[in-house]
């Protein structure tokens, strides 16, 4: 069918083309004019129109005779165009996501290079202060002169950090650098009343011999985390837990829970200090008390505020069956 259609179109074009040429020649000889054009241009226009007529007839015949052509022309092409448009619209967020990913990759590469530099510096022993490290801790009371207190704290912190970074140069001063906006914020918050703790942290890694240390102050409420005698955490032992391995595991677990608990309350203490040989006390207790149910309690031995160390002991209590 397709070959017959092609041959038919070729023959049709061959028949109509001479007719168009003949028509244009006769119109040119007849000196016929359209829209006041010269006869020669009129003949050219007639020839062009004839060519268009040939194409129109060809397409019309294809539409009329070929179902496949109609399917492609009226169904497939619009469908493909819609699909293309949808693909272009879907591509826009993907391109934006690609830009974001490329930006993240560049950022990660920078961080990786910085990390490599830091590792190299650590190996050479040149880094004396790590980024985020707390350099100085001081208490601020709103009832005192806050500006004067901050000046004293700065001078003391500056001397302390200087001994770490550049101990040889005795004449260097004002090694600490912090943003004025941070100080203004601290003064504004502390002036509202209360008791506060100021943490001065390093904003960058610092090499030995550096002339400046960029810091970021952090103001915290100086509140009680635990009081003396408070039971911070507790855990119950069953009869099947009465062996050395289970006891040691239980003690380590309850101490981890205690650290997590005081951190949730806002403590900045890095570790928990234990008092007394509580392991021996527990062992002695178990020798005298077999086949019973008992409880371990982690008890605070002192009042501890935000940055104070937390000192605890572990008590063992017999539970009534």
PyMOL commands that set and color helices and strands:
alter all, ss='L'
color gray80, all
select helices_A, chain A and resi 2-29+39-65+67-124+146-165+180-190+239-241+244-264+278-288
alter helices_A, ss='H'
color red, helices_A
select strands_A, chain A and resi 127-129+134-141+176-177+195-202+206-207+213-221+224-226+231-237+272-274+294-300+304-305+310-318
alter strands_A, ss='S'
color yellow, strands_A
deselect
rebuild
show_as cartoon
